[in-house]
């Protein structure tokens, strides 16, 4: 009977691959937990949506053009992030970093539009303290913006790691985790655009 012997390098490689798979599985658990947190914030927003205390309302505040521009920027960044993942699998480090730079710029455009919207609301007195509706709005949309800011810092770290380490199992795993996180934020934003903006202005 033939026996198969594994070299030390093969065993180490299998262990590293198993560790990478465990990291991805653990990250999925984190995303599910984060989904519950966002779900709670969505529920609070819906409950408080009509609690405007006769002040600023979604219809009087929201600019669907600005929200649509944010959506286009973020969905396009999701496309470039996916392309970056594909180019990394092919070992094209330069193209991967370039696509991440484009993703970073698009994320920056999104955050700029969101911050400008927040400042515009605050400038006319529509602050989180003004009503239950605005508290729910700033909490939910701000939570997403905070996640996106963390993602952009993560993206910068990824670009430096790819530039110095190249395509390794470690960098590919980290890129996979980042890609999952970024696509997750895109899905959350689609829900925000639908529930917060579209549903808000229709009331």
MODELLER restraints for C-alpha pairs under 7 A, 6 or more apart:
rsr = mdl.restraints
at = mdl.atoms
rsr.add(forms.Gaussian(group=physical.xy_distance, feature=features.Distance(at['CA:20:A'], at['CA:173:A']), mean=6.21, stdev=0.5))
rsr.add(forms.Gaussian(group=physical.xy_distance, feature=features.Distance(at['CA:24:A'], at['CA:177:A']), mean=6.49, stdev=0.5))
rsr.add(forms.Gaussian(group=physical.xy_distance, feature=features.Distance(at['CA:27:A'], at['CA:177:A']), mean=6.95, stdev=0.5))
rsr.add(forms.Gaussian(group=physical.xy_distance, feature=features.Distance(at['CA:41:A'], at['CA:140:A']), mean=5.61, stdev=0.5))
rsr.add(forms.Gaussian(group=physical.xy_distance, feature=features.Distance(at['CA:42:A'], at['CA:140:A']), mean=6.77, stdev=0.5))
rsr.add(forms.Gaussian(group=physical.xy_distance, feature=features.Distance(at['CA:44:A'], at['CA:136:A']), mean=6.32, stdev=0.5))
rsr.add(forms.Gaussian(group=physical.xy_distance, feature=features.Distance(at['CA:45:A'], at['CA:133:A']), mean=6.64, stdev=0.5))
rsr.add(forms.Gaussian(group=physical.xy_distance, feature=features.Distance(at['CA:45:A'], at['CA:136:A']), mean=4.52, stdev=0.5))
rsr.add(forms.Gaussian(group=physical.xy_distance, feature=features.Distance(at['CA:45:A'], at['CA:137:A']), mean=6.35, stdev=0.5))
rsr.add(forms.Gaussian(group=physical.xy_distance, feature=features.Distance(at['CA:48:A'], at['CA:132:A']), mean=5.32, stdev=0.5))
rsr.add(forms.Gaussian(group=physical.xy_distance, feature=features.Distance(at['CA:48:A'], at['CA:133:A']), mean=4.89, stdev=0.5))
rsr.add(forms.Gaussian(group=physical.xy_distance, feature=features.Distance(at['CA:48:A'], at['CA:136:A']), mean=6.59, stdev=0.5))
rsr.add(forms.Gaussian(group=physical.xy_distance, feature=features.Distance(at['CA:49:A'], at['CA:133:A']), mean=4.70, stdev=0.5))
rsr.add(forms.Gaussian(group=physical.xy_distance, feature=features.Distance(at['CA:50:A'], at['CA:133:A']), mean=6.47, stdev=0.5))
rsr.add(forms.Gaussian(group=physical.xy_distance, feature=features.Distance(at['CA:51:A'], at['CA:131:A']), mean=6.51, stdev=0.5))
rsr.add(forms.Gaussian(group=physical.xy_distance, feature=features.Distance(at['CA:51:A'], at['CA:132:A']), mean=5.36, stdev=0.5))
rsr.add(forms.Gaussian(group=physical.xy_distance, feature=features.Distance(at['CA:51:A'], at['CA:133:A']), mean=5.39, stdev=0.5))
rsr.add(forms.Gaussian(group=physical.xy_distance, feature=features.Distance(at['CA:52:A'], at['CA:131:A']), mean=5.29, stdev=0.5))
rsr.add(forms.Gaussian(group=physical.xy_distance, feature=features.Distance(at['CA:52:A'], at['CA:132:A']), mean=6.38, stdev=0.5))
rsr.add(forms.Gaussian(group=physical.xy_distance, feature=features.Distance(at['CA:52:A'], at['CA:133:A']), mean=5.59, stdev=0.5))
rsr.add(forms.Gaussian(group=physical.xy_distance, feature=features.Distance(at['CA:53:A'], at['CA:131:A']), mean=6.08, stdev=0.5))
rsr.add(forms.Gaussian(group=physical.xy_distance, feature=features.Distance(at['CA:56:A'], at['CA:126:A']), mean=6.53, stdev=0.5))
rsr.add(forms.Gaussian(group=physical.xy_distance, feature=features.Distance(at['CA:58:A'], at['CA:200:A']), mean=5.21, stdev=0.5))
rsr.add(forms.Gaussian(group=physical.xy_distance, feature=features.Distance(at['CA:58:A'], at['CA:201:A']), mean=5.49, stdev=0.5))
rsr.add(forms.Gaussian(group=physical.xy_distance, feature=features.Distance(at['CA:59:A'], at['CA:200:A']), mean=6.58, stdev=0.5))
rsr.add(forms.Gaussian(group=physical.xy_distance, feature=features.Distance(at['CA:59:A'], at['CA:201:A']), mean=4.36, stdev=0.5))
rsr.add(forms.Gaussian(group=physical.xy_distance, feature=features.Distance(at['CA:62:A'], at['CA:197:A']), mean=6.71, stdev=0.5))
rsr.add(forms.Gaussian(group=physical.xy_distance, feature=features.Distance(at['CA:64:A'], at['CA:197:A']), mean=6.94, stdev=0.5))
rsr.add(forms.Gaussian(group=physical.xy_distance, feature=features.Distance(at['CA:70:A'], at['CA:110:A']), mean=5.02, stdev=0.5))
rsr.add(forms.Gaussian(group=physical.xy_distance, feature=features.Distance(at['CA:70:A'], at['CA:113:A']), mean=6.60, stdev=0.5))
rsr.add(forms.Gaussian(group=physical.xy_distance, feature=features.Distance(at['CA:73:A'], at['CA:106:A']), mean=5.43, stdev=0.5))
rsr.add(forms.Gaussian(group=physical.xy_distance, feature=features.Distance(at['CA:73:A'], at['CA:107:A']), mean=7.00, stdev=0.5))
rsr.add(forms.Gaussian(group=physical.xy_distance, feature=features.Distance(at['CA:73:A'], at['CA:109:A']), mean=6.83, stdev=0.5))
rsr.add(forms.Gaussian(group=physical.xy_distance, feature=features.Distance(at['CA:73:A'], at['CA:110:A']), mean=5.98, stdev=0.5))
rsr.add(forms.Gaussian(group=physical.xy_distance, feature=features.Distance(at['CA:74:A'], at['CA:106:A']), mean=6.54, stdev=0.5))
rsr.add(forms.Gaussian(group=physical.xy_distance, feature=features.Distance(at['CA:74:A'], at['CA:107:A']), mean=6.28, stdev=0.5))
rsr.add(forms.Gaussian(group=physical.xy_distance, feature=features.Distance(at['CA:74:A'], at['CA:110:A']), mean=6.41, stdev=0.5))
rsr.add(forms.Gaussian(group=physical.xy_distance, feature=features.Distance(at['CA:74:A'], at['CA:186:A']), mean=6.50, stdev=0.5))
rsr.add(forms.Gaussian(group=physical.xy_distance, feature=features.Distance(at['CA:75:A'], at['CA:186:A']), mean=6.46, stdev=0.5))
rsr.add(forms.Gaussian(group=physical.xy_distance, feature=features.Distance(at['CA:77:A'], at['CA:103:A']), mean=4.67, stdev=0.5))
rsr.add(forms.Gaussian(group=physical.xy_distance, feature=features.Distance(at['CA:77:A'], at['CA:106:A']), mean=5.65, stdev=0.5))
rsr.add(forms.Gaussian(group=physical.xy_distance, feature=features.Distance(at['CA:77:A'], at['CA:107:A']), mean=6.67, stdev=0.5))
rsr.add(forms.Gaussian(group=physical.xy_distance, feature=features.Distance(at['CA:78:A'], at['CA:182:A']), mean=6.88, stdev=0.5))
rsr.add(forms.Gaussian(group=physical.xy_distance, feature=features.Distance(at['CA:78:A'], at['CA:183:A']), mean=6.03, stdev=0.5))
rsr.add(forms.Gaussian(group=physical.xy_distance, feature=features.Distance(at['CA:78:A'], at['CA:186:A']), mean=6.96, stdev=0.5))
rsr.add(forms.Gaussian(group=physical.xy_distance, feature=features.Distance(at['CA:80:A'], at['CA:99:A']), mean=5.72, stdev=0.5))
rsr.add(forms.Gaussian(group=physical.xy_distance, feature=features.Distance(at['CA:80:A'], at['CA:103:A']), mean=5.82, stdev=0.5))
rsr.add(forms.Gaussian(group=physical.xy_distance, feature=features.Distance(at['CA:81:A'], at['CA:99:A']), mean=6.77, stdev=0.5))
rsr.add(forms.Gaussian(group=physical.xy_distance, feature=features.Distance(at['CA:81:A'], at['CA:100:A']), mean=6.40, stdev=0.5))
rsr.add(forms.Gaussian(group=physical.xy_distance, feature=features.Distance(at['CA:81:A'], at['CA:103:A']), mean=6.12, stdev=0.5))
rsr.add(forms.Gaussian(group=physical.xy_distance, feature=features.Distance(at['CA:81:A'], at['CA:179:A']), mean=6.50, stdev=0.5))
rsr.add(forms.Gaussian(group=physical.xy_distance, feature=features.Distance(at['CA:84:A'], at['CA:96:A']), mean=4.60, stdev=0.5))
rsr.add(forms.Gaussian(group=physical.xy_distance, feature=features.Distance(at['CA:84:A'], at['CA:99:A']), mean=5.41, stdev=0.5))
rsr.add(forms.Gaussian(group=physical.xy_distance, feature=features.Distance(at['CA:84:A'], at['CA:100:A']), mean=6.39, stdev=0.5))
rsr.add(forms.Gaussian(group=physical.xy_distance, feature=features.Distance(at['CA:85:A'], at['CA:175:A']), mean=6.93, stdev=0.5))
rsr.add(forms.Gaussian(group=physical.xy_distance, feature=features.Distance(at['CA:87:A'], at['CA:95:A']), mean=6.56, stdev=0.5))
rsr.add(forms.Gaussian(group=physical.xy_distance, feature=features.Distance(at['CA:87:A'], at['CA:96:A']), mean=5.59, stdev=0.5))
rsr.add(forms.Gaussian(group=physical.xy_distance, feature=features.Distance(at['CA:88:A'], at['CA:96:A']), mean=5.73, stdev=0.5))
rsr.add(forms.Gaussian(group=physical.xy_distance, feature=features.Distance(at['CA:88:A'], at['CA:167:A']), mean=6.71, stdev=0.5))
rsr.add(forms.Gaussian(group=physical.xy_distance, feature=features.Distance(at['CA:91:A'], at['CA:167:A']), mean=6.00, stdev=0.5))
rsr.add(forms.Gaussian(group=physical.xy_distance, feature=features.Distance(at['CA:93:A'], at['CA:162:A']), mean=6.74, stdev=0.5))
rsr.add(forms.Gaussian(group=physical.xy_distance, feature=features.Distance(at['CA:93:A'], at['CA:166:A']), mean=6.40, stdev=0.5))
rsr.add(forms.Gaussian(group=physical.xy_distance, feature=features.Distance(at['CA:93:A'], at['CA:167:A']), mean=6.98, stdev=0.5))
rsr.add(forms.Gaussian(group=physical.xy_distance, feature=features.Distance(at['CA:97:A'], at['CA:159:A']), mean=5.76, stdev=0.5))
rsr.add(forms.Gaussian(group=physical.xy_distance, feature=features.Distance(at['CA:104:A'], at['CA:152:A']), mean=6.27, stdev=0.5))
rsr.add(forms.Gaussian(group=physical.xy_distance, feature=features.Distance(at['CA:111:A'], at['CA:145:A']), mean=6.87, stdev=0.5))
rsr.add(forms.Gaussian(group=physical.xy_distance, feature=features.Distance(at['CA:121:A'], at['CA:127:A']), mean=6.71, stdev=0.5))
rsr.add(forms.Gaussian(group=physical.xy_distance, feature=features.Distance(at['CA:127:A'], at['CA:134:A']), mean=6.59, stdev=0.5))
rsr.add(forms.Gaussian(group=physical.xy_distance, feature=features.Distance(at['CA:128:A'], at['CA:134:A']), mean=4.95, stdev=0.5))
rsr.add(forms.Gaussian(group=physical.xy_distance, feature=features.Distance(at['CA:128:A'], at['CA:135:A']), mean=4.27, stdev=0.5))
rsr.add(forms.Gaussian(group=physical.xy_distance, feature=features.Distance(at['CA:128:A'], at['CA:138:A']), mean=6.16, stdev=0.5))
rsr.add(forms.Gaussian(group=physical.xy_distance, feature=features.Distance(at['CA:129:A'], at['CA:135:A']), mean=6.35, stdev=0.5))
rsr.add(forms.Gaussian(group=physical.xy_distance, feature=features.Distance(at['CA:151:A'], at['CA:182:A']), mean=6.84, stdev=0.5))
rsr.add(forms.Gaussian(group=physical.xy_distance, feature=features.Distance(at['CA:162:A'], at['CA:171:A']), mean=6.69, stdev=0.5))
